[in-house]
Amino acid sequence: MRQHDNLIEAMKARMARIQVGDALAQGTDIGPVSSGSQLQQDLEYIEIGRKEGATLAAGGERLKLDTEFGLSAGIATTSLKYATHFKRHSQAGMVMVNLPTAGVDYHVPFGGRKGSSYGPREQGRYAQEFFTVVKTAYVQAG
């Protein structure tokens, strides 16, 4: 039992040092879950464990670190169901499935949502509207 207790104490000490936050920020150990439904499922599993007699050694509560940005989001999955759900519900201007979240094609609109965007989308068909000044001219040939 002593080895078990030592392991639990070591894991609790390590988990207390884990930095949760922006996945790209230096010093962050773990970023957010991919969606609200995934978070709900995680919390439900914790509750199932408690009901089955498990002891929660650390954590288990919902953190209040939701981002105000939404430039690009990505998911890696082999499930078409999860990929489709992620694409529909992600609050980002660009959504990637099994691809890097940078390096988009020049012919598609570029821009974010929420605090990651200002004004109309650039590039693609939207660029024509944004960067074009419409003028109507008439000439009568004489």
C-alpha positions in Angstrom: 0.0 0.0 0.0 2.9 2.3 0.6 3.9 2.4 -3.1 0.3 3.2 -4.0 0.2 6.1 -1.6 3.6 7.4 -2.8 2.4 7.3 -6.4 -0.9 9.1 -5.6 1.0 11.8 -3.7 3.6 12.2 -6.5 0.8 12.5 -9.1 -1.1 15.1 -7.0 2.1 17.2 -6.6 2.7 17.0 -10.4 -0.9 17.9 -11.3 -0.8 20.9 -8.9 2.0 22.3 -11.1 0.2 21.8 -14.5 -0.5 25.0 -16.2 -3.8 25.1 -18.1 -4.4 27.8 -20.7 -3.7 28.9 -24.2 -2.2 25.8 -25.9 0.3 28.0 -27.8 1.5 30.0 -24.8 4.9 29.2 -23.5 4.6 27.4 -20.2 1.2 25.9 -20.9 1.0 22.2 -20.3 -2.5 21.5 -21.5 -4.9 23.5 -23.6 -8.7 23.5 -23.7 -10.9 20.6 -24.7 -12.2 20.8 -28.3 -15.8 21.7 -27.6 -18.5 22.3 -25.0 -19.9 18.8 -25.5 -16.5 17.3 -25.0 -16.1 19.2 -21.7 -19.6 18.1 -20.6 -18.6 14.5 -21.3 -15.4 14.8 -19.3 -17.3 16.2 -16.4 -19.9 13.4 -16.6 -17.1 10.8 -16.5 -15.7 12.4 -13.3 -19.2 12.2 -11.8 -19.6 8.5 -12.9 -16.3 7.8 -11.2 -17.4 9.4 -7.9 -20.7 7.5 -8.0 -18.8 4.2 -8.5 -16.7 5.0 -5.4 -13.6 6.6 -6.9 -11.7 9.2 -5.0 -10.9 12.4 -6.9 -7.3 13.2 -6.0 -7.1 16.6 -7.8 -9.0 18.8 -10.1 -12.3 17.9 -11.5 -13.9 21.3 -11.6 -14.7 23.4 -14.6 -12.2 26.1 -15.3 -13.2 29.6 -16.4 -10.7 30.1 -19.2 -12.8 30.4 -22.3 -11.1 32.4 -25.1 -12.4 35.6 -26.7 -10.6 34.8 -30.0 -11.5 32.6 -32.9 -9.0 32.9 -35.8 -8.4 29.2 -36.6 -9.3 25.9 -35.0 -8.4 22.3 -35.8 -9.1 18.8 -34.8 -7.4 15.5 -35.5 -9.9 12.6 -35.8 -10.8 9.5 -37.9 -14.5 10.1 -37.2 -16.5 11.8 -39.8 -19.2 12.4 -37.2 -16.9 14.3 -34.9 -15.2 16.2 -37.8 -18.6 17.3 -39.1 -19.8 18.4 -35.6 -16.5 20.3 -35.0 -16.8 22.1 -38.3 -20.4 23.2 -37.7 -19.9 24.3 -34.1 -16.4 25.7 -33.9 -16.4 29.4 -33.4 -13.5 30.2 -35.6 -13.1 31.8 -39.0 -11.1 28.9 -40.4 -11.6 25.3 -39.4 -9.2 22.5 -40.2 -9.7 18.7 -39.9 -6.5 16.6 -39.9 -4.5 19.6 -41.2 -2.3 22.4 -39.7 -4.2 25.5 -38.6 -2.0 27.8 -40.7 -1.1 28.1 -44.3 -4.4 28.4 -46.0 -4.8 28.8 -49.8 -4.8 32.3 -51.3 -8.1 31.9 -53.0 -10.2 31.3 -49.9 -11.5 34.0 -47.4 -9.2 34.6 -44.5 -10.3 35.9 -41.1 -11.4 35.0 -37.7 -14.4 35.4 -35.4 -15.0 37.1 -32.1 -11.9 39.0 -31.0 -9.8 37.6 -33.9 -11.4 39.6 -36.7 -12.2 43.1 -37.8 -14.0 44.0 -40.9 -14.7 41.8 -44.0 -12.8 38.7 -44.9 -9.7 39.2 -47.1 -8.7 37.0 -50.0 -10.8 35.0 -52.4 -14.1 36.2 -53.8 -14.5 38.5 -50.8 -11.3 40.3 -51.7 -12.8 41.4 -55.0 -15.6 43.1 -53.1 -13.3 44.6 -50.4 -10.6 45.9 -52.7 -12.6 46.9 -55.7 -14.2 50.4 -56.2 -17.2 50.0 -58.4 -17.6 52.6 -61.1 -20.2 52.9 -63.8 -19.1 54.7 -67.0 -21.1 55.6 -70.2 -19.6 56.5 -73.5 -21.6 57.5 -76.6 -19.7 56.8 -79.8 -20.0 59.7 -82.2 
